[in-house]
Amino acid sequence: MSMALRAFRASLARRSVPLAWRPCRSFSTGMAANDASGSGDASDKQEPGSDKQEPRSFTPRELHQASVEAGGTIDKARQGAGAALALGGAGVLVWHHWAAVASFNCLGGGLIALGAALARPPQRPRKKQEARFKLTLLNNAERWKTDQQALRALVGEEVPQVLVKALQDEGKKEKQQLIEALQQRGKDLQESLKAGEAASSLQERLRPKTFVFDFQANMAGVVRPDAMKKQLEELRDIVTFILHCSSPHDQAVVRLASPGGAVADYGLGAAQLLRLRHQGLKLTACVDKVAASGGYMMACAADTVVATPFSLVGSIGVLTAMPNFSKVLKRNDIDFLQITSGKWKRTLDPLSEVTEEAKQKVQEDVRTVHDAFKGLVQEQRESLDVEQVATGEVFLGADAKSKGLVDRLATSDEVLEEFMKVSDVVEVSIATKKKGVRELLEGRMEAAEGAFVSFWRRISGGGVSLESQDPKL
């Protein structure tokens, strides 16, 4: 029995926070940090001869990992103590199996039962249902861990002897700083709980998330209606999922690439993005290549628009176009009959003779859509001089920033790197499913049908469009 107790005490004495943190660029963040508007303070330089070092701050993710590892150590200690008790109980039974005193046998059986209960591993979760989304944690510490280990194995980790002790001291100091940060966080939590803040709200504030998703339209020129329909359905599902899983401390980033398209399609896309803002989530739109016409309509729905210097942005305009074959039909004595009810049920079409009244009506419809487009942009960007930029022109990202169409020049990767310092960055995409022969054949047929429908809409006049026809695209 005394051996079991000594083993139990030894396992508890070895409990500590197992931390092995590598030095990295330092940055500051608080418990409630949820804004990555800048790249942080840049200077870690020290005056020559100064031995003072600024205490290192830790990101919410680092603090969470440290607390999880500390909890894992406690679990291991508990399981080790349980195993020691079980072994001690078995030893008592074996040693005293011939004894007439039953108390030893009861003691041994009790120790085995207690040890088995303590050492029992946690139950495995039940089999999950098939996921609709693919979720990927983009924080660099997680993404590049395997590659960093491979790099160190390749180049070697030989350290000059003179630096060994200095590196050990730095590691101990950093570990101590992390322990102090965890202790300070615990005190802050206790004070917040005493002040009446809910535990669930504290948990959300400690672990803010940044949801990242893509809207990448077909850049080849011809967009199949079925493809656009599917893309809008996926956008709807992703936005709904984010709203269901987010807290007021979270935010979202959409990576946009689109030259525009049909009015109804991109109006719906912008409305889906506005759902995030209406629920209080901060939204950032990143344009690495193109966000023109309908693409910019979606981009301006965000709180912040970030573009690269040579991206193509703008094209706040509306167009409609179609060929007219009425003269060809007339020359070949072919009549085209079309019966409608309502004066403007049909204005212009490829086979009817063009009238000036019909042309004016279509021009009025185009102007109405353009005014609505400008109104949406003005509503989202109040300081913008819309009339100056709503000429249908496409601007380079640098020019777009000077005109107020864009808030900042940067790549989406830079933006995400900054958000990684204060939150867990989670990429949300639709999980791909394996397709059989039947699904592949049906997909080919649907693609052919969609291409034909799209082509016919183009030659017959597909209605008013928010698609940029700028030669730069």
C-alpha positions in Angstrom: 0.0 0.0 0.0 2.8 2.4 0.9 4.4 1.7 -2.5 1.2 2.7 -4.3 0.9 5.9 -2.3 4.5 6.8 -3.0 3.9 6.2 -6.8 0.8 8.4 -6.6 2.6 11.2 -4.9 5.5 11.0 -7.3 3.2 11.3 -10.3 1.5 14.3 -8.8 4.8 16.0 -8.0 5.8 15.7 -11.7 2.8 17.7 -12.8 3.7 20.8 -14.6 2.8 22.7 -17.7 4.6 20.9 -20.6 5.5 23.7 -22.9 8.0 23.8 -25.7 7.5 27.1 -27.4 9.7 28.3 -30.2 10.7 32.0 -30.4 8.7 33.9 -32.9 7.9 37.5 -33.8 6.1 39.0 -30.8 2.9 40.8 -30.9 0.3 42.1 -28.4 -3.2 41.0 -27.9 -5.8 41.2 -25.1 -8.6 38.8 -24.1 -11.1 40.8 -26.1 -8.9 41.5 -29.1 -11.0 41.0 -32.2 -9.7 43.6 -34.7 -6.7 43.1 -36.9 -6.7 46.5 -38.7 -2.9 46.8 -38.7 0.2 44.7 -38.7 1.1 45.5 -35.1 3.9 47.3 -33.5 7.0 46.7 -35.5 9.9 47.2 -33.1 11.4 44.5 -31.0 14.8 46.3 -31.1 16.7 47.0 -27.9 19.2 49.6 -26.9 22.8 48.4 -27.1 23.9 47.2 -23.7 20.4 46.9 -22.3 19.6 43.5 -20.8 15.9 44.2 -20.3 13.5 42.2 -22.5 9.8 43.0 -23.0 7.7 40.2 -21.6 6.3 38.1 -24.5 2.5 38.2 -25.1 0.7 35.2 -26.3 -2.1 34.8 -28.8 -5.5 33.3 -27.7 -4.6 30.1 -29.5 -1.3 29.7 -27.7 -2.9 30.2 -24.3 -5.6 27.7 -25.3 -3.1 25.1 -26.4 -1.1 25.6 -23.2 -4.2 25.1 -21.0 -5.1 22.0 -23.0 -1.7 20.5 -22.6 -1.8 21.2 -18.9 -5.1 19.4 -18.7 -3.6 16.5 -20.6 -0.8 16.3 -18.0 -3.4 16.1 -15.2 -5.3 13.3 -17.1 -2.0 11.4 -17.6 -1.2 11.8 -13.9 -4.7 10.5 -13.0 -4.4 7.5 -15.2 -0.9 6.8 -13.9 -2.2 6.9 -10.3 -5.0 4.7 -11.2 -2.7 2.1 -12.8 -0.5 2.2 -9.7 -3.5 1.7 -7.4 -4.7 -1.3 -9.5 -1.2 -2.9 -9.5 -1.0 -2.3 -5.7 -4.5 -4.0 -5.2 -3.4 -6.9 -7.4 -0.2 -7.3 -5.3 -2.2 -7.3 -2.0 -4.5 -10.0 -3.3 -1.6 -12.2 -4.5 0.4 -11.6 -1.3 -2.5 -12.3 1.0 -4.4 -14.9 -1.0 -3.8 -17.5 1.7 -4.6 -15.3 4.6 -7.7 -16.0 6.7 -8.3 -12.3 7.3 -10.7 -11.2 4.5 -10.0 -7.5 5.0 -6.8 -7.7 2.9 -8.8 -9.3 0.0 -11.5 -6.6 0.3 -8.8 -3.9 0.3 -7.1 -5.4 -2.8 -10.4 -5.7 -4.7 -11.3 -2.2 -3.8 -7.9 -0.8 -5.0 -8.3 -2.7 -8.3 -11.8 -1.3 -8.8 -10.7 2.3 -7.9 -7.6 2.0 -10.1 -9.6 0.7 -13.1 -12.1 3.6 -12.7 -9.3 6.2 -12.6 -7.3 4.7 -15.5 -10.2 4.2 -17.8 -9.6 6.2 -21.0 -12.3 8.6 -22.2 -15.1 7.2 -24.3 -14.8 7.5 -28.0 -17.4 9.8 -29.7 -20.0 8.2 -31.8 -19.7 8.0 -35.5 -20.4 11.4 -37.0 -22.8 12.0 -39.9 -21.4 13.1 -43.3 -20.3 16.7 -43.1 -21.7 19.3 -45.5 -18.6 21.5 -45.1 -14.9 21.1 -45.1 -13.3 23.1 -42.3 -9.6 23.9 -42.3 -7.6 25.7 -39.6 -5.3 28.1 -41.4 -3.2 29.3 -38.4 0.4 28.9 -39.5 1.5 27.1 -36.3 -0.9 24.2 -37.3 -0.5 24.3 -41.1 3.3 24.2 -41.4 4.2 22.1 -38.4 5.0 18.9 -40.4 7.0 20.9 -43.0 8.9 22.8 -40.4 10.0 19.5 -38.8 11.0 18.2 -42.2 13.1 21.4 -42.8 14.9 21.0 -39.5 15.6 17.4 -40.2 17.0 18.4 -43.6 19.3 21.3 -42.6 20.1 19.9 -39.1 19.7 21.5 -35.7 23.4 21.8 -34.6 23.8 24.6 -32.1 27.2 26.1 -31.2 28.1 25.2 -27.6 28.4 28.8 -26.5 24.7 29.3 -27.4 23.3 26.2 -25.7 22.9 27.6 -22.2 21.6 31.0 -23.6 18.9 29.1 -25.6 18.0 27.0 -22.6 17.6 30.2 -20.5 15.5 31.8 -23.1 13.3 28.7 -23.3 12.8 28.7 -19.5 12.0 32.4 -19.5 9.5 32.1 -22.2 7.9 29.1 -20.4 7.6 31.2 -17.2 6.1 34.1 -19.1 3.5 31.7 -20.5 2.7 30.3 -17.1 2.3 33.9 -15.8 0.0 34.7 -18.7 -2.2 31.7 -18.0 -2.4 32.7 -14.3 -3.3 36.3 -15.2 -5.9 35.1 -17.6 -7.4 33.0 -14.8 -7.6 36.0 -12.5 -9.3 38.0 -15.3 -11.8 35.3 -15.8 -12.6 35.1 -12.1 -13.1 38.9 -12.0 -15.4 38.8 -15.0 -17.4 36.0 -13.5 -17.8 38.0 -10.2 -18.9 41.0 -12.3 -21.8 38.8 -13.7 -20.5 37.9 -17.2 -21.8 34.6 -18.4 -19.3 31.7 -18.7 -20.4 31.1 -22.3 -19.7 34.7 -23.2 -16.3 34.5 -21.7 -15.5 31.4 -23.7 -16.5 33.1 -26.9 -14.4 36.1 -26.0 -11.3 34.0 -25.2 -11.5 32.0 -28.5 -12.5 34.4 -31.3 -12.8 32.9 -34.8 -12.4 34.3 -38.3 -14.3 32.5 -40.9 -12.9 32.5 -44.4 -14.8 31.5 -47.6 -14.5 32.0 -51.3 -16.7 33.3 -54.1 -14.9 32.6 -57.3 -16.9 33.1 -60.5 -16.0 31.6 -63.9 -13.5 34.0 -65.5 -13.8 32.4 -69.0 -16.6 34.6 -70.1 -19.6 32.2 -70.4 -21.2 31.3 -67.1 -23.7 28.4 -67.2 -27.0 29.2 -65.4 -26.8 25.9 -63.5 -23.3 26.6 -62.3 -24.2 30.1 -61.0 -27.3 28.6 -59.3 -25.1 26.0 -57.5 -22.6 28.7 -56.5 -25.3 30.9 -55.0 -26.8 27.9 -53.1 -23.3 27.1 -51.7 -22.8 30.8 -50.7 -26.2 30.7 -48.9 -25.3 27.5 -47.0 -21.9 28.9 -46.0 -23.4 32.2 -44.7 -26.1 30.3 -42.8 -23.5 28.0 -41.2 -21.3 31.0 -40.1 -24.3 32.8 -38.6 -25.3 29.6 -36.8 -21.8 29.0 -35.3 -20.4 32.5 -34.8 -20.5 34.8 -31.7 -20.3 38.7 -31.5 -16.5 38.4 -31.1 -16.1 36.6 -34.5 -15.7 38.0 -38.0 -15.7 36.8 -41.6 -13.5 37.2 -44.7 -14.7 36.6 -48.3 -12.2 36.1 -51.1 -13.9 37.5 -54.2 -13.0 37.0 -57.9 -15.7 37.8 -60.4 -16.2 40.0 -63.6 -19.9 40.2 -62.9 -23.0 38.7 -64.5 -26.8 38.8 -64.3 -28.5 41.4 -62.1 -30.6 39.0 -60.1 -27.7 36.6 -59.5 -25.3 39.2 -58.1 -28.0 41.1 -56.3 -28.7 37.9 -54.4 -25.0 37.3 -53.8 -24.7 40.8 -52.3 -27.8 40.2 -50.1 -26.3 37.0 -48.8 -23.2 38.8 -47.7 -25.2 41.6 -46.1 -26.8 38.9 -43.9 -23.5 38.7 -42.0 -23.4 42.5 -41.4 -27.0 42.6 -40.3 -26.2 40.1 -37.6 -23.3 42.2 -36.3 -20.4 40.2 -37.9 -17.6 42.3 -39.3 -17.0 41.3 -43.0 -13.8 41.9 -45.0 -13.8 41.4 -48.8 -10.4 40.6 -50.3 -9.9 41.1 -54.1 -6.7 39.5 -55.4 -7.6 39.7 -59.1 -11.0 40.9 -60.2 -14.2 42.4 -58.7 -15.9 44.2 -61.5 -19.5 45.2 -62.0 -21.6 42.5 -60.2 -18.4 41.4 -58.4 -17.9 44.9 -57.0 -21.6 44.9 -56.0 -20.8 42.0 -53.7 -17.5 43.5 -52.5 -19.0 46.8 -51.4 -21.4 44.8 -49.1 -18.4 44.3 -46.8 -17.3 46.6 -44.0 -13.8 46.7 -45.5 -12.6 46.2 -49.1 -9.0 45.1 -49.5 -7.5 44.8 -53.0 -4.1 44.1 -54.5 -2.4 47.0 -56.4 -2.9 45.5 -59.9 -6.4 44.0 -59.3 -9.3 45.2 -61.5 -12.0 46.9 -59.5 -15.1 48.9 -60.2 -17.1 48.9 -63.5 -20.2 50.3 -61.8 -22.4 50.1 -64.9 -25.1 48.2 -66.6 -25.4 46.8 -70.1 -27.7 44.8 -72.4 -27.0 43.7 -75.9 -28.5 41.4 -78.6 -28.3 40.9 -82.4 -31.4 41.6 -84.5 -32.3 39.4 -87.5 -35.5 41.2 -88.5 -34.1 42.5 -91.8 -32.8 39.0 -92.7 -36.3 37.6 -92.2 -37.9 40.3 -94.2 -35.4 39.9 -97.0 -36.3 36.2 -97.2 -40.1 36.8 -96.8 -40.3 35.1 -93.4 -42.8 36.3 -91.0 -42.2 36.2 -87.2 -45.4 36.1 -85.1 -45.3 37.1 -81.4 -48.4 37.6 -79.3 -48.2 39.4 -76.0 -50.5 41.0 -73.4 -49.3 44.1 -71.8 -47.6 47.0 -73.6 -44.1 46.2 -72.4 -44.3 42.4 -72.0 -41.6 42.4 -74.8 -39.5 45.4 -75.8 -36.6 44.2 -77.9 -36.0 40.7 -79.3 -33.7 39.3 -82.0 -36.5 38.6 -84.5 -38.8 41.6 -84.3 -38.4 44.9 -85.9 -36.7 47.5 -83.6 -38.8 50.6 -82.8 -37.6 53.8 -81.2 -40.2 53.5 -78.4 -38.9 50.0 -77.5 -35.3 51.3 -77.5 -36.2 54.1 -75.2 -38.0 51.7 -72.8 -35.0 49.4 -72.6 -32.7 52.4 -72.0 -35.0 53.4 -69.2 -34.8 49.9 -67.7 -31.0 50.0 -67.9 -30.9 53.4 -66.2 -33.2 52.1 -63.4 -30.9 49.2 -62.6 -27.9 51.5 -62.8 -29.5 53.9 -60.3 -30.2 51.0 -57.9 -26.6 49.8 -58.3 -25.3 53.3 -57.5 -27.7 53.6 -54.5 -26.4 50.3 -53.0 -22.7 51.4 -53.4 -23.5 54.8 -51.9 -25.4 53.2 -49.0 -22.4 50.9 -48.1 -19.7 53.6 -48.7 -21.1 56.9 -47.7 -17.9 58.9 -48.2 -17.6 57.8 -51.8 -18.4 60.2 -54.7 -20.5 57.6 -56.6 -21.1 59.8 -59.7 -17.4 60.2 -60.2 -16.7 56.4 -60.3 -20.1 55.0 -61.6 -19.1 55.4 -65.3 -18.6 51.7 -66.0 -14.8 52.0 -65.9 -12.5 49.4 -64.5 -9.8 50.7 -62.2 -6.5 49.2 -61.0 -6.5 48.5 -57.3 -4.2 51.5 -56.5 -6.4 53.9 -58.5 -9.5 52.4 -56.9 -8.1 53.1 -53.4 -7.4 56.7 -54.3 -11.0 57.1 -55.5 -12.5 55.5 -52.4 -13.6 52.2 -53.9 -11.1 50.3 -51.9 -10.0 50.8 -48.2 -6.6 49.2 -48.3 -4.0 47.6 -50.6 -2.9 44.1 -49.6 -3.2 40.5 -50.5 -5.7 38.2 -48.9 -2.8 36.3 -47.4 -1.5 39.4 -45.6 -5.0 40.0 -44.2 -5.3 36.4 -43.0 -1.9 36.5 -41.4 -2.9 39.5 -39.3 -6.2 37.8 -38.2 -4.2 34.7 -37.2 -2.6 36.8 -34.4 -5.8 37.4 -32.6 -8.1 34.6 -33.6 -8.5 31.1 -35.0 -8.8 31.4 -38.8 -11.1 28.7 -40.1 -11.6 28.2 -43.9 -15.2 27.1 -44.7 -15.8 25.3 -48.1 -18.2 22.7 -49.4 -17.0 19.1 -48.8 -16.5 17.3 -52.1 -18.3 14.0 -52.6 -17.1 11.0 -54.7 -19.0 10.7 -57.9 -19.9 7.4 -59.7 -20.1 6.9 -63.5 -23.8 7.8 -63.5 -23.2 11.2 -61.8 -20.3 11.9 -64.1 -22.4 11.3 -67.2 -25.3 13.3 -65.8 -22.9 16.2 -65.1 -21.6 16.1 -68.7 -25.1 16.3 -70.0 -26.1 19.1 -67.7 -22.9 21.0 -68.7 -23.7 20.7 -72.4 -27.3 21.8 -71.8 -26.2 24.7 -69.7 -23.6 25.9 -72.2 -26.3 25.8 -75.0 -28.8 27.8 -72.8 -26.2 30.3 -72.0 -25.2 30.7 -75.6 -28.8 31.2 -76.7 -29.4 33.8 -74.0 -26.4 35.7 -75.3 -27.5 35.8 -78.9 -31.2 36.4 -78.0 -30.6 39.0 -75.4 -30.3 37.7 -71.9 -31.7 40.9 -70.3 -29.9 43.6 -68.3 -26.5 42.5 -67.1 -24.0 43.6 -64.5 -21.0 42.2 -66.4 -18.0 44.1 -67.3 -16.9 44.1 -71.0 -13.8 46.1 -70.4 -10.9 44.9 -72.7 -8.6 44.7 -69.7 -10.7 41.7 -68.5 
